[in-house]
Amino acid sequence: QVQLVESGGGLVQAGGSLRLSCAASRINCSINAMGWYRQAPGKQRELVAAITSSLNTNYADSVKGRFTISRDYAKNTVYLQMNSLNPEDTAVYYCFAGAAVNLVTFWGQGTPVTVSS
């Protein structure tokens, strides 16, 4: 079992920045992708950003150029740097780990991000 612990969410004004962290208790051979989904009130959960074990990345179109995902293997931690935040980014952000972005095995507890206008 892999536990994912998130941190870094909070309240920020539009145009501001936040950095989310997701620390995994361990990484096993079944985990090739880690990243973040988000879910806004009344909306479906959507992929925000992902990074593979070979450091390939992909982003939702809505965050390209504003968000950057990175990975620290020594710390088993994935980071999401979020810049130029706008109110549409308000959501609960969930860290995930799995064989692929659509083969999620483990979820974090979620961390809320609120962007005020």
Protein Blocks (a to p, Z undefined) as FASTA:
>chain_A
ZZdddehiacddehiacddddddfbdcfklmbgcdddddehiacddfbdcdfkopacddf
klgokaccdddfklopacdddehiafklgccddddddfbfklcfbdcebiaddddZZ
